[in-house]
């Protein structure tokens, strides 16, 4: 049986929550160079270019109506890279994943190794994600280990059917969060430990569909961050009790329909290393959420960054799907913690330093700190017009974060890529990417599938994956 897994599990178990869908002919390496692009602020007369951007076709579509999911990142603290590719032909599913590694920062690569060629099936249940020997996580100098968040999904019945039913409000799967540790800089990974926020049974490998396990401790795990105070923090989306009269008739779309009387909210697991246990002990933050009239899909794809002043910034994906996009605008949301992640401020929409609001679709985003100038940058989608749920997912921007005032510095915005109306269809998506800083050049590398560049429907998957190299101008 061919391997079928969720795109989400491919993301979390491959490379640090960063899914990138890419198409590559016969998994061939190498770049097809196209003219380098350099984008600056949209209004002329602003300050000089902050970033120069080079765009290259990394892997073309292997066949019509098919692409390749790709994740790329460093594993451990050196120059070892891991690249994982899989064929993608429909939303949230990939097939035939393979991986290769490079010990010299991508100059040379190992042969491709097949990952879990056979589906994991137990009776009427299919397991996706979970414990495995690939992927990565941040290094904790206290434990001297890498800490990798792990997503696991168990699907009842045919996966293709189950994943389509969710949009009808029928949920035939269960999501849980785990973590794995590596003592050898990511060469091998230990067993997966389950994260819990309520009473409930552990995962039973002999009985995947155990009823109490299936519907307790469900979560959509986020990223891990090693904090200056010596703790580890892992984010997760979980069901949080909430209901009021104004919210009663608002749409509720996954993951907001986790549990009756709840919305999808945020929680943090704060870990302290115990040498006697050779493991972490965990404490829970106070969970927080927003009404459905703010986000019909709750708080999702949580991303934490530690600021220079020691505060924690969580940037969050929300969605106005099912709502009037003008009355209920799609924004980029955030919250702040001043006590190491135990308590979080009221969720607010991120704004420019001018005080202006902006539109942002329901799409993954990320932050990265430049080792050249020490500044923190956000990478994601900002639209000039009101967004409707997930769309439009263009342009893709990089912008500096003001860490003291918690806002985006508008004049620093640089466009990484945008829709070209002469060549790109209206269905273009510039989202779901892998991102990291090259440890030799200090350039930022982004690997992204330009979904929809050739059309909608099944043609949305006929797309190429591109590599973007962002070089910081220091003159």
C-alpha positions in Angstrom: 0.0 0.0 0.0 1.4 3.4 -0.9 2.1 5.9 1.8 -0.5 8.5 2.4 0.0 11.0 5.2 -1.4 14.4 6.1 0.4 17.5 4.8 0.3 18.8 8.4 2.1 15.7 9.8 4.6 16.0 7.0 5.2 19.5 8.1 5.6 18.9 11.8 7.6 15.7 11.7 9.8 16.8 8.8 11.0 20.3 9.4 9.9 22.5 12.4 6.3 23.2 11.4 7.3 24.5 8.0 5.4 22.7 5.2 6.5 23.6 1.6 4.9 21.9 -1.3 7.3 21.5 -4.2 7.4 19.7 -7.5 10.5 18.0 -8.8 11.1 15.9 -11.8 12.3 12.5 -10.6 13.5 14.2 -7.4 16.4 15.7 -9.3 18.4 18.2 -7.4 19.7 21.4 -8.9 18.3 24.8 -9.6 16.9 26.2 -12.8 18.0 29.8 -12.7 15.7 32.6 -13.7 16.4 36.3 -13.7 17.2 37.4 -10.2 14.6 39.7 -8.7 15.1 42.6 -6.3 12.0 44.1 -4.6 11.8 47.2 -2.5 9.2 49.3 -0.8 6.2 50.0 -3.2 6.5 53.8 -2.9 9.5 55.3 -4.5 11.6 57.8 -2.6 11.6 55.6 0.6 14.9 54.5 2.2 17.2 52.3 0.2 16.6 48.6 -0.4 16.9 46.6 2.8 16.9 43.1 1.3 17.8 41.9 -2.2 15.8 38.8 -3.3 17.0 36.2 -5.7 14.3 33.8 -7.0 15.2 30.5 -8.6 13.1 27.5 -9.7 14.2 24.7 -7.4 12.0 21.9 -8.7 9.5 21.9 -11.5 6.1 20.0 -11.5 6.8 16.3 -12.3 3.5 16.0 -14.2 0.2 17.8 -14.7 -1.9 18.1 -11.6 0.9 17.0 -9.3 3.6 18.8 -7.3 6.0 17.9 -4.5 5.8 18.8 -0.9 9.2 19.9 0.3 10.7 20.8 3.6 14.3 21.8 4.2 16.2 22.8 7.3 19.2 22.3 9.4 19.3 19.3 11.8 21.4 20.1 14.9 23.9 22.8 15.3 26.3 22.3 12.4 25.9 22.4 8.6 23.9 19.2 8.3 20.8 19.7 6.2 17.8 17.5 5.7 15.4 17.7 2.7 12.2 15.8 2.5 10.0 15.6 -0.6 6.7 13.9 -1.3 4.2 13.9 -4.1 1.1 16.1 -3.5 -2.1 16.0 -5.6 -4.7 17.2 -3.1 -5.1 19.3 0.0 -3.5 18.0 3.2 -2.2 14.8 1.7 1.1 13.7 0.4 2.4 10.4 -0.9 5.7 8.6 -1.2 7.9 10.8 1.1 11.6 10.6 0.6 14.5 12.3 2.4 18.2 13.0 1.8 20.8 14.7 3.9 23.8 16.9 3.3 26.7 17.3 5.7 28.3 20.2 3.9 25.5 22.8 3.8 23.9 21.5 0.6 27.0 21.2 -1.6 26.7 17.4 -1.8 23.8 15.1 -0.9 23.2 11.5 0.1 21.0 9.2 -2.0 17.2 9.5 -1.4 15.8 7.2 1.4 12.2 6.2 1.3 10.2 7.2 4.5 7.5 4.9 5.7 6.6 3.5 2.2 3.7 1.6 3.7 0.7 3.3 5.3 0.3 2.7 9.0 -3.1 1.0 9.3 -4.7 -0.7 12.2 -8.2 -2.0 11.4 -10.3 0.9 10.4 -7.7 3.5 11.5 -4.8 5.1 9.7 -2.0 6.8 11.6 -0.2 9.8 10.2 2.8 11.5 11.8 3.8 10.5 15.3 7.2 9.2 16.4 9.8 9.0 13.6 13.5 9.4 12.9 13.5 12.6 10.8 12.8 16.3 11.4 14.4 18.6 13.8 13.9 21.0 16.7 15.9 23.7 18.7 18.9 22.8 20.8 18.5 23.2 24.6 21.9 23.9 26.2 20.5 22.9 29.6 19.6 19.4 28.6 22.1 19.2 25.8 19.4 17.8 23.6 17.4 18.8 20.6 13.6 19.2 21.3 11.3 18.3 18.5 7.5 18.9 18.6 5.6 16.0 17.0 2.2 16.0 15.5 0.1 12.9 15.3 -3.2 12.4 13.5 -5.4 9.2 13.6 -8.1 8.9 10.9 -11.1 6.7 11.1 -12.1 5.2 7.7 -10.7 6.2 4.4 -8.4 9.2 4.8 -9.5 10.8 1.6 -13.1 10.7 2.7 -12.4 11.8 6.3 -10.4 14.9 5.2 -13.2 16.0 2.9 -15.9 15.5 5.6 -14.3 18.0 8.0 -15.6 20.9 5.9 -19.1 19.5 6.4 -18.6 19.6 10.2 -18.0 15.9 10.4 -14.7 15.1 12.2 -13.4 11.6 11.7 -9.9 12.1 13.0 -8.1 13.0 16.2 -5.0 15.1 16.6 -2.5 14.9 19.4 0.9 16.4 20.3 4.1 14.8 21.4 7.8 15.6 21.6 11.0 13.7 20.9 14.5 14.3 22.1 17.9 13.7 20.4 21.2 13.4 22.3 23.3 13.2 19.2 22.5 16.4 17.4 19.6 14.9 15.4 21.3 11.7 14.1 18.8 9.6 16.1 15.6 10.4 18.0 14.2 8.8 21.2 10.7 7.8 22.0 7.8 10.2 21.6 6.3 11.6 24.9 2.7 12.7 24.9 1.8 16.3 26.0 -1.4 16.6 28.0 -3.6 19.4 29.3 -6.3 17.3 30.9 -6.9 13.8 32.3 -7.0 11.1 29.7 -5.3 7.9 28.6 -1.9 7.8 26.9 -1.6 6.7 23.3 -2.0 2.9 23.0 -0.1 1.6 20.1 -2.2 -1.6 20.2 -5.5 0.3 20.1 -5.4 3.6 18.1 -9.1 4.2 18.2 -9.6 3.9 22.0 -12.6 6.1 22.6 -11.3 8.1 25.6 -7.9 8.8 24.0 -9.5 9.8 20.7 -11.4 12.7 22.2 -9.2 13.9 25.1 -6.0 16.0 24.9 -6.7 16.8 21.3 -4.3 19.5 20.0 -2.8 21.1 17.0 0.9 21.5 18.1 2.9 24.5 17.3 6.6 25.5 17.5 9.1 25.0 20.2 11.4 27.8 21.6 14.3 27.6 24.0 14.1 30.5 26.4 16.9 32.6 28.0 15.6 31.6 31.4 16.5 27.9 30.8 13.0 26.6 30.0 11.5 25.1 26.9 8.1 26.3 25.6 5.9 24.5 23.1 2.7 26.0 21.8 -0.6 24.2 20.9 -4.1 24.9 19.8 -6.7 23.2 22.0 -10.5 23.5 22.7 -11.1 26.3 25.2 -14.6 26.8 26.7 -16.3 29.9 25.3 -19.8 31.0 24.4 -21.8 34.2 24.5 -25.1 35.4 23.0 -23.4 37.5 20.3 -21.2 34.6 19.3 -23.9 31.9 19.3 -24.9 32.1 15.6 -21.4 32.7 14.2 -19.9 30.0 11.9 -17.7 27.5 13.6 -15.1 25.9 11.3 -12.3 23.4 12.1 -10.5 23.6 14.4 -13.1 25.7 16.2 -15.5 22.7 16.2 -13.1 20.6 18.4 -15.7 20.3 21.2 -19.2 21.6 21.8 -19.2 24.9 23.8 -15.6 25.6 22.9 -13.4 27.5 20.5 -9.9 26.7 19.3 -7.7 28.6 21.7 -4.0 28.7 22.6 -2.0 27.1 25.4 1.7 26.7 26.2 3.6 23.8 27.7 6.6 25.2 29.7 9.2 22.5 30.3 12.0 22.4 32.9 14.8 19.8 32.5 15.2 17.3 35.3 18.5 15.6 35.1 17.4 12.8 37.5 14.6 11.9 35.1 16.6 12.6 31.9 13.4 14.4 30.7 11.3 17.5 31.1 8.6 18.2 33.6 5.8 20.4 32.2 3.6 23.2 33.5 0.7 24.7 31.6 0.0 28.3 30.8 -3.4 29.8 31.2 -5.3 29.1 28.0 -6.7 32.0 26.0 -9.0 32.4 23.0 -11.0 34.8 20.9 -14.8 34.8 20.0 -15.9 33.3 16.7 -16.8 36.8 15.5 -13.0 37.5 15.6 -11.9 34.1 14.1 -14.3 31.4 13.0 -11.4 29.0 13.0 -10.0 30.1 16.4 -6.3 30.6 17.1 -4.1 28.4 14.9 -0.5 28.0 13.7 0.8 29.7 16.8 4.4 30.9 16.5 6.5 32.1 19.5 9.5 34.4 19.4 11.5 35.6 22.4 12.2 39.3 22.2 15.3 41.1 23.3 13.7 42.4 26.4 12.8 38.8 27.5 9.1 39.1 26.7 7.5 36.5 24.4 5.6 37.4 21.3 3.1 34.9 19.8 2.0 35.7 16.3 -1.2 33.8 15.4 -3.3 32.8 12.4 -7.0 33.6 12.6 -9.7 33.4 9.9 -12.8 35.3 8.9 -14.2 32.4 6.8 -18.0 32.6 6.7 -18.1 36.2 7.8 -18.5 39.5 5.9 -14.8 40.3 5.1 -15.4 44.1 5.4 -17.3 44.0 8.7 -15.1 41.3 10.1 -11.7 41.9 8.5 -9.0 39.2 8.4 -6.0 40.3 10.4 -2.7 39.0 11.8 -3.2 38.5 15.5 -0.7 38.5 18.4 -0.4 38.2 22.2 2.4 39.0 24.6 3.7 37.2 27.7 5.9 38.9 30.3 6.3 35.9 32.6 7.9 33.2 30.5 4.7 32.0 28.8 2.4 31.3 31.8 0.0 34.3 31.2 -0.8 36.1 27.9 -2.2 39.5 27.1 -5.4 40.1 25.3 -5.2 39.1 21.6 -4.9 42.1 19.4 -4.4 42.7 15.7 -0.8 43.5 14.6 -0.4 47.0 13.1 2.1 49.2 11.4 4.2 51.6 13.5 2.0 54.3 12.0 -1.0 52.8 13.8 -2.6 51.6 10.6 -4.3 48.3 10.4 -3.7 45.9 7.5 -5.3 42.8 6.0 -3.8 39.4 6.3 -5.3 36.0 5.2 -5.5 32.8 7.1 -2.1 31.5 6.2 1.1 30.3 7.9 3.7 32.9 8.8 7.0 32.9 10.6 9.6 35.0 12.3 13.4 35.0 12.0 16.2 36.9 13.7 19.0 38.0 11.5 22.5 37.2 12.9 23.9 40.1 10.9 22.0 43.0 12.6 20.2 41.1 15.4 16.7 42.4 14.2 13.6 40.2 14.3 11.6 39.9 11.0 8.2 38.6 10.1 7.5 36.7 6.9 3.9 36.3 5.7 1.1 37.6 3.5 -0.3 41.2 3.7 -3.0 42.2 1.3 -4.0 45.7 0.1 -7.7 44.7 0.0 -10.0 42.8 2.4 -9.2 39.1 2.6 -11.8 36.3 2.6 -10.6 33.5 4.8 -7.5 32.0 3.2 -7.4 34.3 0.2 -5.6 36.0 -1.3 -2.2 34.6 -0.2 -0.1 37.1 -1.9 2.1 39.1 -1.9 4.7 37.5 0.4 6.6 40.1 2.5 9.4 40.4 5.0 9.1 43.2 7.5 10.9 44.2 10.7 9.2 43.9 14.0 9.5 46.7 16.5 10.2 44.7 19.6 9.5 47.5 22.1 6.2 48.8 20.7 5.0 45.5 19.1 4.2 46.5 15.6 5.6 46.2 12.1 7.9 48.9 10.8 6.0 49.8 7.7 9.0 51.4 5.8 11.0 48.2 6.2 8.5 46.1 4.2 10.1 44.3 1.2 8.1 42.1 -1.2 9.6 38.7 -1.7 7.2 37.6 -4.4 3.8 38.7 -5.8 1.3 37.6 -8.3 2.2 38.5 -11.9 -1.2 39.0 -13.6 0.3 38.3 -17.0 1.6 34.9 -15.9 0.0 33.8 -12.7 -3.6 32.7 -12.2 -5.8 34.3 -9.6 -5.5 31.1 -7.5 -1.8 31.7 -6.7 -0.8 31.0 -3.1 2.5 32.2 -1.7 2.3 30.4 1.6 3.5 27.2 3.3 7.2 27.6 3.2 10.4 26.4 4.8 12.7 29.2 6.1 16.0 29.4 7.8 19.2 31.4 7.8 22.2 30.0 5.9 24.8 29.3 8.6 27.7 30.2 6.3 26.4 33.2 4.3 23.8 34.5 6.8 21.4 34.8 3.9 17.8 33.8 4.5 16.6 30.9 2.4 12.9 30.2 1.7 11.6 27.2 -0.2 8.0 27.6 -1.4 5.5 25.9 -3.8 3.7 28.5 -5.9 0.4 26.7 -5.7 -2.1 27.9 -8.2 0.3 29.7 -10.5 -1.1 27.7 -13.4 -4.8 27.7 -12.5 -7.4 26.4 -10.0 -9.1 23.1 -9.5 -6.8 20.2 -10.1 -4.4 22.5 -12.0 -3.6 24.2 -8.7 -1.1 21.4 -8.0 0.7 21.9 -11.3 3.2 24.2 -9.8 6.9 24.7 -9.3 8.8 25.1 -6.1 11.1 28.1 -5.9 14.1 29.0 -3.8 14.3 32.6 -2.6 17.6 33.9 -1.3 17.3 37.1 0.8 20.5 39.0 1.3 20.7 41.8 3.8 22.1 45.0 2.4 24.5 46.5 5.0 25.9 49.4 3.0 
